[in-house]
Amino acid sequence: MGSCLILVGLLVASSFSSSKACLNELLENVDFPGSDITFLYSPSVEHCQQLCTQHHACLFFTFIRPDWTGDNRIFHCYLKSTPSGQPSSQAPLLGVTSGFSLKSCNPDPKPCFSQIFQNVDFNGSDYRTLFTPDYQECQRVCTQDPWCQFFTFIKGEFTNQYIRFKCHLKFSWSVPRTPILVKIAGLTSGFAQKAQQTQELGTPCQNQFFANTDIPGSDFHQEKSVSVEHCQVLCSAHPQCTFFSFSSSDFKCYLKNNVNGLAAKPKEGTTSGIPAHFCQLDDTWVKQSYEGVDFRGSDIRFELMDTAELCQSKCDEDPNCQFYTYVGETALYPVHWRRCYLKRVITMPAPPRVSSLVNAVSGFSLRDCSKSPV
């Protein structure tokens, strides 16, 4: 985030070096049937392709365009994979566009999405609303707000007069989140060490942590974090987080929102704290390795390594790797010994839902567009 210390090594989705050819061609009115991993909402085929590129397992995709008439699945982005890396089949189909991941194409780690989408609503994820005279001003506000990833503006011709000219600023995570953390003997996990600060902030944050203290209630979101410092980064990255509590026994990071008061009570094994803004957060937690912890899932691939230190170096060398788990020779199953699992998650702006809405205009922040082509 622009207002906090967020580590680019933990923020960005980067390219994946491989020997495979770069396949950047888009195939209009061609379907790649089957082989679905999941589907996400996307406003355009270019955005869908970037979602596939940043997804740890996606190799190719099919996007359902707005001109699709088969059913109500417009704006669906189907992420796909096969063991061979190629679609099992191709079929002509009006209203869809298919293509391949750009992992082998050295893609921009923070892509620019400058296209404006008329009569489209990015549903949900609102954290702030205001009135602006037009969508251009709404987009400028979004671009200047460090938390805003995308927006929806309601035009003056909208049916409901009470929300005309309303600008909805919306949030999605730009910080990689470790989805599952489990305590398992013989495993070591950690983060890429190639982190760089998004900006040089000379003032170090004065962290305010409350050991063995809980701030009960006011929870609005829960994530997994490996330490209280990690939990603080998540809280600092979210516009609604006013304070947090971290449970070390199960790695739960409770993000809380209460602007009226902070009432704490003693609780063993829980540490609470306050987010930080406009200062440099301590990144010591990123540089540590965590023994007996599995960062489960989100695997790009695995390679055989002799030590956890070499695994960490491999993650740091790979521009696509955000975090890793290494299986040592004291782990339970020998078949997995010496495996170094490189991992990543999507961090680009991703609306939770996209739908048609007459007299609505949606788009993305332009923060990354000064350095990146559309």
N, C-alpha and C positions, 0 to 999 in steps of 0.2 A: 504494500500500500504506500501511496505517496506520503502519507502523514506518519507512518510508523516505520521502524526498521523491519523490513521483510526481506528474507534472503532469496536472491534470485535463484540460487541453486535449489531452493525449496519452492519457488514460485513458478518457474517456467516449465513449459513443455517444449522439449528440444528435439533435434533430429536424432535419428538412429542410424549409425554407420553400419552398413552391410554391403555385401558384394552384389546384392540383387539390383537389377536395373530400375531406374526411376521411371515409373509409369504414371505420368500426370495427365493423360488424356481422359476427358469425360465422354462417356458414351450415352448420348441422348436417345431416349425411347428404347433403352436396352435394360433388361432386368437380369440380375444375378439371383436366381431363385434359390431358396434354402440357405443353409450354412449360417443362420443368424446366431450371433452372440447375444445381442440385445437391440433395443431401439431407443433412440433419444429424439427429442424434438429439435428441429432446426429450421431456420427461415429460408435457407438457400442451399444449393448443392455445394457451393464453395465452403460454407460453414460446416456442412455435413462431412465434407472431405477432411477438414481440419479436426473434427471430432474423431474420425477414424484414425487420423495420424497420431493423435495424442492418446488414444485408448491403448492400453498395454497389449491387447491381443488382436485388435482389428487389422485385417489385411486388405479388405475391400468392402464396398458398401453399395447400397441402392437407396436413392432419395426419392420420396413421393412428392412431386411438384404440386404447386397450387392449381395447375390446370388438370390435375387428375380427376376423373369422374367415376371411377369404379366403386368407391365407397367413401367413408369420411376420414380416411387416413392421410389427408394432406399434411405436409410438413413432418412426416415420419422419416427418420434417418435410420436405416437398418444397418448395423455394424455386423460384419461377417468375417469368418475365418475358415480355412481348411488346412489339413496337414501339409498339403502340397503348396499352399500359398496362393493358389489360383482358384477361381470360381469353378464349381463342378459343372456348371452349364451356363449358357447365356440364352436369353429369349427376347424377341421383340415385344415391347409393351409400351403403349402410349401413356404419357404422363409421368414417366419415371426417368431418372438419370443415374447411371452407375459409374463407378470409378474405383481407384485404388488408393491405399494409404500412401502418403508422401514421406514415410519414414526414411526411404532411401534417397530422397531428393534434397536433403539438407534444407528443410523448411525453416521459415522464420520461427524462432521459439515463441514469439508473442505476436501472432498474426493480427493484421489490421482488417477490420470489417467496416468499411465506409458506406456500404449500400444502405439506402433508406427503404423501408418496407411499408408501402401504402396499404391501408385497409387490413392491417395485421396487428394483432395484440400479442405481446409477450406476457402471458398470464402469470401472476404470482411474483414472489420475491421482492415486493415493494418494501422499502424501508423509509421512504420520504416522499411526500407529494408537495407540489407548489403549483401556482398558476403562471404560465408563460404565454406570450402573445402568439407564438408559433412553435413548430417542432424544432426549428433551427436553434432557437434559444434554449429549448429543453435539452437538446443534444450538447450545447455548449456548457450548460450547468452540469450535465452528466460527466462530460470530459474533465471539468475542473474539480469535481468531487472525487476524492481518492477512493471512495468505496463503490462508486457507481460503475457497473459493468455494461448495462444496457438500460433502455428506457422505453416507455410508451406514452405518446402524447394524444390527447383527445381533442379533435378539431372543433371549431366553432359550429359546424353543421351537425354535430352529434345529436341524437334524439333526446337524450336526457340533458336538459339545459343546465343542471346543477354541477355537472362535471365537465362542461365544455372548457377548453383551454387548460385542462389539468395535465400536469407533467408528472409522471410516475417514475421515480428513480429506483433502480432495481439492482440487487446484489447477487453475485455468485462467487464461490470460493476461488481465489487465485493462489491460495496456499495449499500445497499438497497435504492431504490428510491420510494418515495411515489407517485404513479402514478397520483392521482387526489386529489387536495386540493380545498376545497370549504368553504366559510364562511357561517356558519349556526348557528343561535342562539340556545343555549341550549346544544350544543355538546362540548366535550372537547377531545382533541387528544394529543398524546405524544409518546415517544419512550421507549423501554426497558431500564432499568437503570442498567442492569448487564454488562454494557460495560467494556471492558478491552482494554488496548492499545496493539497494535501488537508488539511494542517494547518499551523499556524504553528510552525515548528521554529527556535528562535532560534540553535541551535548549527550553524555551517556544517561540512560534512564536510571532513575532512582527507584529500583524495584520495591514495591510494597507487597510483601508476602506475610501471611498470618499462619504460622505453623500450628498444626493440630487444632485447626479452627475451621468450622463450616459456616457458610452463609446460607441458611436453609431457605427454600422457596425461590420464587421468581425465575425458575428455569424456563428458558425458551428453546434451548438446543443442547444436544449432547454429542460430543465427539470422543475419539480415543486419542490420548496423548501419552508420551513416554515419560514425561516429567512435568513438574509445575511450570518450568520455563517454557516448555512446548505449549502447554495449555494457555499461558499468557499470550503467546504469539497468536494462537487461534482467537482468543478474546480480542486482542488488539486489531485483528484483521476484520472483525465483524462490526458493522455500524451500530448494532443494537446491544452490544455487550457492554454492560456497565461494571461488572465484576464477575468473578468465577470461583469455582471450587474444584480442586483436583483430588481424586481418590487414588492413592498409590497402590492399593491392593488389587484393583481391577482396571487401572489406567483410564478411568472415566473422567472426562473433563466437562464439567457442567457450566455452560454459558448462561449468564443471568442478566435480566434487565429490570432494574428498579431505579428510577432517577430520584426517588423520594427519600430513600433511606437504606442504610447498610447495617443490618442487625446480625452480629456474629455470635456463635456459641461454640464451646469446646467440643472437639471430636477427634479422637485419636486416628492417625493415618490420613487425615484430610488437611490439605493446605489450600488456603484461599488467597485471592489477590485482586489487584486492580490493573486494568489494561494501561498501556503506555502509548503516547502519541507525540510526534514531533521530537523524538529523541532516539538514541541508538540503543536498541535492546541488546542484552548480553547474548552472544551466540555460542557460549561454551557448551550448551546442551547439544548443539549440532555436531560438535567436534568429538563428542564422546561416543564410545561403543557401549552397547547395552547387552551384557551377558545374561543368558537365561531368558531372552525375550525373542519372540517370533513376530515379525511384521508380516502377517499372513496375507496371501493373495496379491493381486495386481502384478504378477510376474511378467516381465518381458521375456526372459529366458533364464537358463542357468548355465554356468560354466564350472569346471572343476578347478579348485584352488586349494593350496596347501594350508593357508591360514586365513583367519578372519581379516587380518591386516591387508593381505593381498586382495581379498574380496572387496574391502572398502576402496582400495586403489582402483580396482576394475570399475566399480561404480563411479568413481570420480573421473575416470578417463572417458566413460561413455556419456556423451552429452544428453542422452535420453534418460539416464538413471537418476532417480531422486532419492531412493533409499534401497536398502538391501537386507538380506538375511543369509547368514552363513551357517551351515550344518557341520559342527565339529565331530571328531571321532569318539566323543563320549555320548553322542545322541543315541536315542533308542534304536533307530532302524539303520543298520550298516549300509543298506542300499542307497541311502541319501548322504552318507558321509562325504565331506569335502565339496558339497554342492554350494555354489555361490549364486543366490537368486537375486537378479537385478529387477528393480520394481519401479513403477511409475503410475500416476493417476492423471486424469484430465484437469487442467487448471485454466483453460481458456474460457471466456464468457459463454455460458450455456443456459439459455432460458429453460425453466422447468417445463414449460408448455408453450406452444405456438398455435394460434388459431386465427381464423378470419374474423374481422370486426370492421364494419363499415365506418368510415370517418375516424379511424384510429391510425396513427403512424408510429412505427417502432424502428429502433436502430440501436447502435452500439456506441460506447465511448470511443473517441478518436485519439486517446492518449498515445496509442502505439502506431498511429498512422503517419507521423512526421518522419519516421525512419523506415517505414515498411510500405511496399506497394499494396494495392487492393488485392 
